[in-house]
Amino acid sequence: MISAIGSPESDSDSAVGSSSSDLDSLPDDLILEETFRQVAELDPIDFDQCRDVLKFLTEPNPEQESAEFSDVCYGVYSTVEHIIEENDTVPGRPRLSYFKDEHILLVEKFNSIHEVPFLHLDSIFCLFLYGLPRRNSDYSVRTTVSRVLRLLYASAVPDLSINMHVMTENWIHEPEVFVVGECAFAQDTDSVLRKIKYEIASHPEVLMVIMVVIEEHQPYRSPGRMSEAWQMLLQDTLSRSSFLSLQGVAAQSLDQPVVVAGHTWCHLASVRFHVWVRGEKPINIDVDNELLARGTLFPNQDMDAVDTMIAKGMVMMRDYIATVCQEVVPGSNTSAIRNSGATFCPDWDYLLMDLKCAVGGTAYDRYRSWYESSP
């Protein structure tokens, strides 16, 4: 818990010279505070902002999966990022996106539903890229699928980032970004769109952007005081299997909500995809034209346009790799790359099964967060 963090002036001398063994001896709820004092060189206002961000990340609140903090200086962002990287006491794998020119910090908590769509696409893109001829006597191509993207005026952690650079014996081509993917779940879609715009502005070479929007029937709310769930579930901590077994008739599909003790813990309404590909100019996600495809995975599956657009993006990736190789090594033979297949073969039904499992996991995570935050 970080609510006990004091002002930057208090006890500052005691933090100087603290060793890792000193931190190991502290209870978990004081480790973040002590670490904070060691790394933060901030004025009182910025110190309070750091405290607010860390409080959001460490205190259970199942009703809020993401948050925006305004008027945040870069020092606050870098301090919070350092604390998250260095401490296991911050739960999950939170994502920080900092927009320097607007002084906005977007914080997204880990959620299993949030992760599922791009884990599925990640595996498809990896097989495709690793199947391309990537080496001959003149050059080698290196592609990476990652979750980190450094921007000119921001720093973001996207849900998917595909990067490429070409190497020769004496030279390495400047890395370029092929694909950016973002998922919006239990958060404001406008925040995700802003994040995508920053990513494109810093990497105008991006060939394809994929956004997945997952919505619930209504925003999640924790059980009310003295409700059936409040009276039944606050007795003892339940394991995931024990919690889900209380559904009675377990949800057999995504159409059905996870209801335990009369309370709805998770109920998906829709899963929709938006895919943009680059034309002659950088991608503009504000324009609705032939370079944008939309599709619905759930409740009614209609993904043909999305399949076609992602396949087009894969062809663009393949051809761009060949073009860059020829620029790096003029006269090199890139026919093996250009003649490689670029087929997009998703298993959307398998993704729906993974989402169903993730719904159960999210329901349980919300129960645990509510249980731990209840008096």
KEKE-3310 file (N, C-alpha, C; in steps of 0.2 Angstrom, whole numbers, plus 5000, padded with zeros to 4 digits):
npx = (5004:5003:4998:5004:5015:5025:5029:5042:5052:5052:5060:5071:5084:5086:5084:5095:5108:5103:5102:5100:5098:5092:5080:5074:5071:5060:5042:5030:5022:5029:5040:5039:5038:5050:5059:5055:5059:5072:5075:5068:5070:5062:5050:5038:5025:5027:5031:5019:5011:5018:5015:5001:5000:5007:4999:4987:4991:4994:4985:4970:4957:4945:4936:4942:4952:4961:4969:4971:4983:4985:4996:5008:5025:5041:5050:5042:5036:5047:5052:5042:5041:5054:5053:5043:5050:5060:5054:5045:5033:5024:5009:5005:5007:5009:5006:5014:5011:5018:5015:5024:5022:5010:5010:5004:5000:4997:4990:4989:4982:4987:4977:4969:4960:4962:4975:4973:4969:4980:4990:4986:4987:5000:5007:5004:5010:5023:5026:5024:5034:5046:5046:5050:5063:5078:5091:5106:5121:5124:5116:5106:5091:5082:5069:5057:5045:5037:5034:5037:5039:5048:5045:5045:5040:5035:5033:5028:5020:5015:5002:5006:5020:5029:5045:5058:5075:5088:5104:5121:5137:5145:5136:5121:5104:5093:5082:5065:5047:5034:5021:5008:4999:4984:4974:4958:4950:4938:4941:4943:4940:4945:4957:4965:4965:4972:4984:4988:4989:5000:5010:5010:5014:5027:5032:5030:5032:5025:5016:5004:4990:4982:4968:4959:4943:4935:4920:4910:4893:4889:4898:4909:4904:4908:4902:4888:4887:4881:4874:4869:4881:4891:4888:4890:4903:4913:4918:4929:4944:4943:4948:4952:4945:4936:4929:4923:4916:4905:4895:4885:4876:4888:4895:4893:4897:4903:4892:4885:4884:4897:4891:4891:4885:4874:4879:4885:4900:4908:4904:4904:4900:4904:4916:4927:4936:4947:4956:4970:4979:4994:4994:5000:5003:5007:4998:4981:4971:4959:4952:4940:4941:4946:4957:4954:4948:4934:4928:4918:4920:4913:4897:4892:4900:4910:4922:4928:4932:4942:4951:4955:4961:4972:4979:4983:4991:5001:5007:5012:5022:5031:5035:5040:5051:5059:5061:5069:5080:5086:5089:5098:5108:5112:5107:5106:5099:5082:5072:5068:5062:5051:5044:5039:5026:5011:5000:4986:4980:4969:4963:4949:4939:4946:4952:4941:4938:4949:4946:4935:4940:4948:4938:4933:4945:4946:4935:4937:4949:4943:4935:4945:4952:4941:4939:4951:4951:4940:4933)
npy = (4994:5011:5022:5027:5034:5048:5066:5072:5078:5072:5060:5058:5057:5045:5036:5037:5027:5015:4998:4983:4973:4979:4983:4971:4967:4974:4975:4971:4982:4993:4993:4999:5012:5015:5012:5022:5034:5033:5035:5046:5062:5075:5089:5094:5094:5086:5074:5071:5067:5056:5048:5047:5040:5027:5023:5021:5010:5000:4998:4989:4990:4985:4991:5001:5000:5007:5023:5041:5053:5070:5085:5080:5079:5074:5068:5063:5052:5044:5041:5033:5023:5017:5012:5003:4994:4989:4983:4970:4971:4979:4975:4963:4967:4982:4995:5009:5024:5039:5055:5067:5081:5085:5082:5071:5056:5040:5026:5008:4994:4977:4965:4950:4948:4959:4955:4944:4945:4949:4940:4930:4935:4938:4926:4921:4931:4930:4917:4920:4930:4924:4914:4920:4921:4926:4929:4931:4931:4944:4952:4952:4950:4956:4953:4958:4955:4964:4973:4986:5003:5016:5033:5049:5060:5055:5040:5024:5008:4997:4985:4977:4976:4977:4976:4980:4978:4979:4971:4972:4967:4978:4987:4993:4994:5008:5004:5000:5002:4990:4986:4991:4987:4989:4986:4990:4988:4989:5003:5020:5022:5033:5037:5027:5028:5041:5037:5028:5038:5045:5035:5033:5046:5047:5036:5036:5027:5016:5002:4995:4996:4989:4989:4983:4982:4979:4977:4978:4973:4982:4995:4988:4985:4983:4972:4978:4984:4973:4965:4950:4944:4951:4946:4933:4930:4936:4929:4919:4917:4912:4900:4900:4890:4886:4898:4900:4888:4891:4897:4889:4884:4884:4897:4894:4900:4915:4923:4922:4928:4929:4924:4925:4921:4929:4941:4949:4947:4948:4951:4950:4961:4964:4961:4969:4973:4985:4989:4997:5001:5007:5020:5030:5040:5043:5033:5038:5039:5045:5046:5039:5027:5017:5011:5007:4994:4986:4974:4962:4951:4946:4949:4942:4934:4942:4944:4945:4956:4961:4951:4951:4964:4963:4953:4960:4969:4961:4957:4969:4971:4961:4965:4977:4974:4967:4978:4987:4979:4979:4993:4994:4985:4988:4980:4967:4951:4949:4941:4929:4933:4941:4932:4924:4917:4925:4923:4925:4916:4915:4908:4911:4905:4898:4909:4915:4905:4906:4919:4916:4909:4919:4928:4921:4921:4935:4938:4931:4938:4951:4948:4944:4956:4965:4958:4959:4973:4976:4981)
npz = (5000:4996:5002:5013:5010:5013:5013:5002:5010:5022:5033:5023:5024:5030:5020:5012:5006:5009:5007:4996:5004:5015:5010:5008:5020:5024:5026:5013:5010:5013:5004:4992:4996:5002:4991:4982:4989:4987:4974:4969:4965:4966:4966:4979:4973:4961:4968:4974:4963:4958:4969:4968:4956:4959:4969:4962:4955:4964:4974:4976:4965:4956:4948:4940:4927:4920:4919:4917:4919:4921:4917:4920:4923:4915:4923:4933:4926:4922:4935:4940:4931:4933:4946:4944:4936:4944:4955:4962:4969:4963:4956:4943:4925:4922:4910:4904:4896:4890:4885:4880:4875:4879:4892:4898:4906:4903:4911:4911:4918:4919:4911:4908:4897:4889:4884:4876:4862:4854:4858:4850:4837:4837:4836:4824:4815:4819:4814:4800:4797:4801:4792:4780:4768:4775:4774:4764:4755:4755:4764:4779:4787:4801:4811:4824:4836:4848:4863:4866:4862:4857:4856:4847:4854:4865:4875:4874:4877:4867:4863:4853:4843:4828:4822:4811:4805:4793:4790:4785:4781:4785:4790:4798:4795:4799:4812:4808:4810:4807:4811:4822:4836:4846:4860:4867:4882:4894:4896:4891:4874:4867:4873:4869:4855:4854:4859:4848:4838:4842:4841:4827:4822:4827:4820:4805:4795:4798:4792:4795:4806:4820:4829:4843:4850:4864:4872:4887:4893:4902:4912:4924:4941:4958:4970:4980:4997:5009:5000:4991:4986:4994:5007:5006:5000:5007:5017:5016:5007:4990:4979:4961:4954:4964:4965:4952:4952:4959:4950:4947:4935:4923:4913:4896:4884:4876:4876:4888:4905:4918:4933:4950:4966:4964:4958:4944:4937:4925:4908:4892:4878:4865:4852:4842:4827:4820:4806:4799:4784:4776:4764:4751:4759:4777:4789:4793:4805:4807:4795:4785:4774:4759:4764:4777:4787:4795:4807:4815:4828:4838:4844:4833:4820:4809:4799:4787:4779:4788:4788:4774:4774:4783:4777:4766:4772:4777:4764:4761:4771:4767:4754:4757:4765:4755:4747:4755:4757:4744:4743:4753:4749:4734:4718:4724:4725:4728:4725:4731:4743:4738:4732:4741:4751:4758:4767:4777:4790:4801:4816:4821:4829:4838:4845:4851:4860:4868:4873:4881:4891:4896:4901:4912:4920:4921:4928:4940:4945:4947:4958:4967:4969:4973:4985:4992:4994:5002:5018)
capx = (5000:5007:4995:5008:5020:5025:5032:5049:5057:5052:5064:5075:5091:5086:5084:5102:5113:5099:5105:5095:5096:5088:5073:5072:5069:5054:5036:5029:5018:5034:5046:5038:5039:5057:5062:5053:5063:5079:5076:5064:5072:5056:5048:5033:5020:5028:5031:5012:5009:5021:5012:4995:5001:5008:4993:4982:4994:4995:4979:4965:4951:4942:4931:4946:4957:4966:4969:4975:4986:4987:5001:5014:5032:5044:5053:5037:5035:5053:5053:5037:5044:5060:5050:5039:5055:5064:5050:5040:5028:5019:5006:5003:5012:5006:5009:5014:5012:5019:5014:5028:5020:5003:5011:4999:5003:4991:4992:4985:4984:4986:4971:4970:4956:4966:4981:4972:4969:4987:4994:4984:4990:5008:5009:5003:5015:5030:5027:5025:5040:5052:5046:5053:5070:5080:5098:5110:5128:5125:5112:5102:5085:5080:5062:5056:5039:5039:5029:5040:5040:5050:5042:5049:5038:5032:5035:5022:5020:5009:5000:5010:5024:5033:5050:5063:5081:5093:5111:5126:5144:5148:5131:5115:5099:5089:5076:5058:5041:5029:5014:5007:4992:4982:4967:4954:4945:4937:4945:4941:4943:4948:4964:4969:4966:4977:4990:4990:4991:5007:5014:5011:5017:5034:5034:5026:5033:5021:5012:4998:4988:4976:4965:4953:4939:4931:4916:4905:4886:4889:4904:4909:4904:4909:4895:4886:4887:4875:4871:4870:4888:4894:4887:4892:4910:4918:4920:4935:4947:4941:4953:4949:4941:4931:4925:4919:4911:4898:4891:4879:4877:4894:4894:4896:4899:4903:4885:4883:4889:4899:4887:4892:4882:4869:4883:4889:4907:4910:4899:4906:4895:4906:4923:4927:4943:4949:4963:4972:4985:4997:4994:5006:5005:5006:4991:4977:4965:4953:4949:4937:4942:4947:4963:4952:4943:4931:4925:4915:4922:4908:4893:4891:4907:4910:4929:4931:4935:4948:4955:4958:4966:4978:4983:4986:4997:5007:5010:5016:5028:5035:5038:5045:5058:5063:5064:5074:5086:5089:5092:5104:5113:5110:5108:5105:5093:5077:5066:5065:5058:5045:5040:5036:5018:5009:4994:4983:4975:4968:4958:4945:4935:4951:4952:4934:4939:4954:4943:4930:4944:4950:4933:4933:4950:4945:4929:4940:4953:4939:4933:4950:4953:4936:4939:4956:4950:4934:4934)
capy = (5000:5017:5028:5029:5038:5055:5071:5071:5080:5068:5054:5058:5055:5038:5032:5037:5022:5009:4992:4979:4969:4983:4983:4964:4966:4977:4972:4973:4988:4998:4992:5004:5019:5016:5013:5029:5039:5032:5037:5052:5069:5078:5094:5091:5093:5080:5069:5069:5064:5049:5044:5045:5034:5021:5021:5018:5003:4995:4997:4985:4994:4982:4996:5005:4996:5012:5030:5046:5058:5076:5089:5076:5080:5068:5065:5058:5046:5040:5038:5028:5017:5014:5008:4997:4989:4987:4980:4965:4973:4982:4969:4963:4970:4988:4998:5016:5028:5046:5060:5073:5088:5086:5080:5066:5049:5034:5020:5003:4988:4971:4961:4944:4949:4963:4952:4938:4945:4950:4934:4926:4938:4938:4919:4921:4936:4927:4912:4923:4933:4919:4910:4923:4921:4932:4930:4929:4933:4951:4955:4948:4954:4954:4956:4957:4956:4966:4977:4992:5007:5023:5038:5056:5065:5051:5033:5020:5001:4995:4978:4973:4980:4973:4980:4977:4981:4975:4971:4970:4965:4984:4992:4991:4999:5010:5000:5003:4999:4988:4985:4993:4984:4991:4984:4994:4985:4993:5009:5025:5021:5039:5037:5022:5032:5046:5033:5026:5044:5047:5030:5034:5052:5045:5031:5037:5022:5010:4999:4993:4997:4985:4991:4978:4986:4974:4980:4974:4976:4988:4995:4984:4988:4979:4970:4982:4982:4969:4962:4943:4942:4954:4942:4926:4929:4939:4924:4916:4918:4907:4899:4902:4885:4886:4904:4899:4883:4894:4899:4885:4882:4888:4900:4889:4904:4922:4926:4921:4932:4925:4927:4921:4924:4934:4947:4949:4949:4949:4949:4954:4963:4964:4961:4972:4975:4990:4988:5002:5000:5013:5022:5034:5045:5040:5031:5043:5035:5049:5046:5032:5026:5010:5009:5005:4988:4984:4968:4960:4944:4944:4942:4939:4934:4945:4946:4944:4962:4962:4946:4954:4969:4960:4949:4965:4972:4956:4958:4976:4970:4957:4968:4982:4970:4966:4985:4989:4975:4982:4999:4993:4982:4988:4974:4961:4947:4948:4937:4924:4937:4944:4926:4921:4917:4930:4921:4926:4911:4915:4903:4915:4901:4897:4915:4915:4900:4909:4924:4913:4907:4925:4931:4918:4924:4942:4938:4930:4944:4956:4945:4945:4963:4967:4955:4962:4980:4976:4981)
capz = (5000:4996:5005:5019:5008:5016:5009:5001:5015:5029:5033:5017:5026:5032:5014:5009:5008:5010:5003:4994:5010:5020:5007:5009:5027:5025:5024:5006:5009:5014:5000:4987:4999:5003:4985:4980:4992:4985:4967:4967:4966:4964:4971:4982:4968:4957:4972:4975:4957:4959:4974:4965:4951:4962:4973:4958:4953:4970:4978:4972:4962:4950:4944:4936:4924:4917:4921:4914:4924:4917:4920:4923:4920:4913:4929:4937:4922:4923:4942:4941:4927:4937:4952:4941:4933:4949:4961:4961:4973:4958:4953:4935:4920:4920:4904:4905:4890:4892:4880:4883:4873:4882:4899:4900:4908:4903:4914:4909:4922:4916:4911:4903:4891:4886:4881:4872:4854:4851:4858:4844:4831:4838:4834:4816:4812:4820:4809:4794:4797:4802:4786:4775:4767:4778:4774:4759:4755:4755:4769:4783:4789:4808:4813:4831:4838:4855:4867:4868:4856:4859:4852:4847:4859:4870:4876:4874:4877:4863:4864:4848:4839:4824:4820:4806:4802:4789:4792:4780:4785:4788:4791:4800:4793:4804:4813:4806:4813:4802:4813:4829:4838:4853:4862:4872:4886:4901:4896:4886:4867:4864:4875:4864:4848:4855:4859:4841:4834:4844:4838:4820:4821:4828:4816:4799:4791:4800:4787:4797:4813:4822:4835:4845:4855:4868:4877:4891:4892:4906:4916:4930:4947:4963:4974:4985:5004:5012:4994:4992:4985:4999:5013:5004:4997:5011:5023:5015:5000:4986:4973:4955:4953:4969:4964:4946:4953:4962:4945:4946:4928:4921:4906:4890:4878:4878:4877:4895:4909:4924:4938:4956:4971:4961:4955:4937:4937:4918:4903:4886:4874:4858:4851:4836:4825:4816:4803:4794:4781:4774:4757:4749:4765:4783:4791:4796:4808:4807:4789:4784:4767:4757:4768:4783:4787:4801:4807:4821:4830:4843:4845:4826:4817:4802:4799:4780:4777:4792:4785:4768:4775:4787:4772:4762:4776:4777:4758:4761:4775:4763:4749:4760:4767:4749:4744:4759:4756:4738:4744:4757:4744:4727:4714:4727:4722:4733:4722:4736:4747:4735:4729:4747:4752:4763:4769:4784:4791:4808:4819:4825:4834:4844:4849:4855:4866:4873:4876:4886:4897:4899:4904:4919:4924:4923:4934:4947:4947:4950:4964:4972:4970:4978:4992:4996:4996:5006:5025)
cpx = (5004:5004:4999:5014:5020:5027:5039:5054:5057:5056:5069:5082:5092:5087:5091:5106:5109:5101:5099:5093:5091:5081:5070:5069:5062:5048:5034:5026:5023:5040:5045:5040:5046:5061:5061:5057:5070:5080:5073:5068:5067:5054:5041:5027:5021:5028:5024:5009:5012:5017:5005:4995:5002:5002:4988:4984:4994:4989:4973:4959:4949:4938:4935:4952:4963:4965:4973:4977:4988:4992:5006:5020:5036:5048:5048:5036:5041:5054:5048:5039:5049:5057:5047:5044:5059:5061:5045:5033:5022:5015:5005:5009:5009:5009:5008:5015:5012:5019:5017:5025:5014:5004:5006:5002:4997:4994:4987:4987:4983:4979:4971:4966:4959:4972:4979:4972:4976:4991:4992:4987:4997:5010:5009:5008:5022:5031:5028:5032:5046:5052:5049:5060:5073:5088:5101:5117:5129:5121:5109:5097:5083:5073:5061:5049:5039:5033:5032:5041:5042:5048:5046:5047:5034:5035:5029:5024:5014:5007:5004:5014:5029:5038:5055:5069:5085:5100:5115:5132:5146:5143:5125:5110:5095:5083:5069:5053:5036:5022:5014:5000:4991:4975:4964:4949:4945:4941:4942:4944:4947:4956:4968:4970:4971:4984:4993:4992:4998:5012:5015:5015:5025:5037:5030:5027:5029:5016:5005:4996:4982:4974:4959:4950:4934:4927:4912:4898:4886:4896:4904:4908:4904:4902:4894:4886:4880:4872:4873:4878:4892:4894:4890:4900:4915:4921:4927:4938:4946:4947:4949:4943:4935:4926:4920:4914:4904:4894:4884:4880:4882:4892:4897:4898:4900:4897:4883:4887:4891:4896:4888:4889:4877:4872:4886:4896:4911:4905:4901:4900:4897:4914:4924:4934:4942:4956:4964:4978:4987:4996:5000:5008:5004:4999:4988:4971:4959:4949:4946:4937:4943:4953:4961:4947:4940:4928:4923:4917:4916:4903:4892:4897:4906:4917:4932:4935:4942:4953:4959:4963:4972:4982:4986:4992:5003:5011:5015:5022:5033:5039:5042:5051:5062:5066:5069:5081:5090:5092:5098:5110:5111:5112:5108:5099:5088:5071:5063:5061:5051:5041:5037:5029:5017:5002:4992:4978:4974:4963:4954:4941:4940:4952:4946:4935:4943:4950:4938:4934:4946:4945:4932:4939:4949:4940:4933:4945:4949:4937:4939:4952:4948:4937:4945:4955:4944:4936:4933)
cpy = (5006:5023:5031:5034:5045:5060:5069:5073:5075:5061:5053:5055:5048:5033:5032:5031:5015:5004:4988:4974:4972:4983:4976:4963:4969:4973:4975:4980:4994:4998:4998:5011:5020:5016:5020:5034:5039:5035:5043:5058:5074:5084:5091:5089:5086:5073:5066:5065:5057:5045:5042:5039:5028:5019:5018:5011:4998:4994:4994:4990:4990:4986:5000:5001:5001:5019:5035:5051:5064:5080:5085:5077:5073:5064:5061:5052:5042:5037:5032:5022:5014:5010:5002:4991:4986:4983:4975:4966:4976:4976:4969:4966:4977:4991:5006:5019:5036:5050:5066:5080:5090:5085:5076:5059:5044:5028:5014:4997:4982:4968:4956:4945:4954:4960:4947:4939:4946:4944:4930:4928:4937:4931:4919:4925:4933:4921:4914:4926:4929:4914:4913:4922:4927:4933:4927:4931:4940:4954:4950:4952:4951:4957:4954:4959:4958:4970:4983:4996:5014:5028:5045:5060:5061:5044:5029:5012:4998:4987:4974:4978:4976:4977:4976:4981:4976:4976:4969:4969:4972:4989:4989:4996:5001:5006:5004:4999:4997:4989:4988:4990:4987:4988:4988:4989:4988:4999:5014:5024:5027:5040:5032:5025:5037:5042:5031:5032:5046:5042:5031:5040:5051:5040:5031:5031:5016:5008:4997:4994:4993:4987:4986:4982:4980:4978:4976:4977:4982:4989:4991:4988:4982:4977:4976:4980:4979:4965:4954:4941:4945:4949:4935:4925:4933:4935:4922:4917:4912:4906:4900:4896:4885:4892:4902:4893:4885:4897:4895:4881:4887:4891:4895:4893:4911:4926:4926:4925:4927:4928:4922:4925:4930:4940:4945:4951:4950:4947:4953:4955:4962:4964:4964:4974:4980:4989:4994:5000:5007:5014:5025:5039:5041:5038:5037:5040:5039:5049:5039:5031:5019:5007:5007:4999:4987:4977:4966:4952:4941:4950:4939:4940:4936:4948:4946:4950:4963:4957:4948:4959:4967:4957:4954:4968:4968:4956:4964:4975:4966:4961:4974:4980:4970:4973:4987:4986:4977:4989:4999:4990:4982:4982:4968:4957:4946:4945:4932:4927:4938:4938:4922:4922:4922:4929:4922:4921:4911:4910:4907:4911:4899:4903:4916:4910:4903:4915:4922:4912:4914:4929:4928:4920:4931:4942:4936:4935:4949:4954:4946:4952:4966:4964:4958:4970:4981:4977:4975)
cpz = (5000:4999:5011:5017:5010:5011:5008:5006:5021:5028:5027:5019:5027:5026:5011:5011:5009:5005:5001:5000:5015:5017:5008:5015:5029:5023:5017:5005:5011:5008:4994:4989:4999:4996:4982:4983:4989:4978:4965:4970:4963:4969:4974:4978:4964:4961:4973:4969:4957:4963:4972:4960:4954:4966:4968:4956:4958:4974:4974:4971:4956:4946:4939:4933:4921:4920:4918:4919:4920:4921:4923:4919:4919:4919:4933:4933:4923:4930:4943:4937:4930:4942:4949:4939:4938:4955:4959:4965:4969:4955:4946:4931:4918:4914:4905:4898:4892:4886:4882:4881:4877:4890:4902:4901:4908:4906:4913:4914:4917:4917:4906:4897:4887:4882:4876:4864:4851:4853:4852:4838:4831:4835:4827:4813:4813:4815:4802:4793:4797:4796:4780:4774:4770:4778:4767:4760:4756:4761:4773:4786:4796:4809:4820:4832:4846:4857:4869:4862:4859:4854:4852:4853:4865:4871:4877:4874:4874:4865:4859:4844:4835:4821:4815:4805:4798:4790:4786:4785:4788:4790:4794:4798:4799:4806:4811:4809:4808:4805:4820:4830:4845:4854:4868:4875:4893:4901:4890:4879:4865:4867:4871:4858:4849:4855:4852:4837:4835:4841:4831:4819:4822:4823:4809:4794:4792:4794:4789:4804:4814:4828:4837:4850:4858:4873:4881:4890:4897:4910:4922:4936:4952:4967:4979:4992:5006:5006:4996:4991:4991:5006:5012:5003:5001:5017:5022:5008:4996:4981:4967:4954:4958:4967:4958:4947:4956:4957:4945:4939:4925:4914:4901:4884:4881:4879:4884:4900:4915:4930:4944:4962:4969:4958:4948:4938:4930:4913:4897:4882:4866:4858:4844:4834:4820:4813:4798:4791:4778:4766:4755:4755:4771:4785:4794:4799:4809:4800:4788:4776:4765:4761:4775:4783:4794:4801:4814:4823:4834:4844:4839:4822:4810:4801:4792:4778:4781:4789:4779:4769:4779:4782:4768:4766:4777:4770:4758:4765:4771:4758:4751:4762:4761:4746:4748:4758:4749:4739:4748:4753:4737:4722:4717:4725:4728:4730:4727:4741:4744:4733:4735:4748:4758:4764:4776:4785:4799:4810:4824:4831:4840:4848:4853:4861:4871:4877:4882:4892:4900:4903:4911:4923:4926:4929:4940:4949:4950:4957:4969:4974:4974:4985:4996:4998:5000:5014:5029)
residu = (MET:ILE:SER:ALA:ILE:GLY:SER:PRO:GLU:SER:ASP:SER:ASP:SER:ALA:VAL:GLY:SER:SER:SER:SER:ASP:LEU:ASP:SER:LEU:PRO:ASP:ASP:LEU:ILE:LEU:GLU:GLU:THR:PHE:ARG:GLN:VAL:ALA:GLU:LEU:ASP:PRO:ILE:ASP:PHE:ASP:GLN:CYS:ARG:ASP:VAL:LEU:LYS:PHE:LEU:THR:GLU:PRO:ASN:PRO:GLU:GLN:GLU:SER:ALA:GLU:PHE:SER:ASP:VAL:CYS:TYR:GLY:VAL:TYR:SER:THR:VAL:GLU:HIS:ILE:ILE:GLU:GLU:ASN:ASP:THR:VAL:PRO:GLY:ARG:PRO:ARG:LEU:SER:TYR:PHE:LYS:ASP:GLU:HIS:ILE:LEU:LEU:VAL:GLU:LYS:PHE:ASN:SER:ILE:HIS:GLU:VAL:PRO:PHE:LEU:HIS:LEU:ASP:SER:ILE:PHE:CYS:LEU:PHE:LEU:TYR:GLY:LEU:PRO:ARG:ARG:ASN:SER:ASP:TYR:SER:VAL:ARG:THR:THR:VAL:SER:ARG:VAL:LEU:ARG:LEU:LEU:TYR:ALA:SER:ALA:VAL:PRO:ASP:LEU:SER:ILE:ASN:MET:HIS:VAL:MET:THR:GLU:ASN:TRP:ILE:HIS:GLU:PRO:GLU:VAL:PHE:VAL:VAL:GLY:GLU:CYS:ALA:PHE:ALA:GLN:ASP:THR:ASP:SER:VAL:LEU:ARG:LYS:ILE:LYS:TYR:GLU:ILE:ALA:SER:HIS:PRO:GLU:VAL:LEU:MET:VAL:ILE:MET:VAL:VAL:ILE:GLU:GLU:HIS:GLN:PRO:TYR:ARG:SER:PRO:GLY:ARG:MET:SER:GLU:ALA:TRP:GLN:MET:LEU:LEU:GLN:ASP:THR:LEU:SER:ARG:SER:SER:PHE:LEU:SER:LEU:GLN:GLY:VAL:ALA:ALA:GLN:SER:LEU:ASP:GLN:PRO:VAL:VAL:VAL:ALA:GLY:HIS:THR:TRP:CYS:HIS:LEU:ALA:SER:VAL:ARG:PHE:HIS:VAL:TRP:VAL:ARG:GLY:GLU:LYS:PRO:ILE:ASN:ILE:ASP:VAL:ASP:ASN:GLU:LEU:LEU:ALA:ARG:GLY:THR:LEU:PHE:PRO:ASN:GLN:ASP:MET:ASP:ALA:VAL:ASP:THR:MET:ILE:ALA:LYS:GLY:MET:VAL:MET:MET:ARG:ASP:TYR:ILE:ALA:THR:VAL:CYS:GLN:GLU:VAL:VAL:PRO:GLY:SER:ASN:THR:SER:ALA:ILE:ARG:ASN:SER:GLY:ALA:THR:PHE:CYS:PRO:ASP:TRP:ASP:TYR:LEU:LEU:MET:ASP:LEU:LYS:CYS:ALA:VAL:GLY:GLY:THR:ALA:TYR:ASP:ARG:TYR:ARG:SER:TRP:TYR:GLU:SER:SER:PRO)
# end
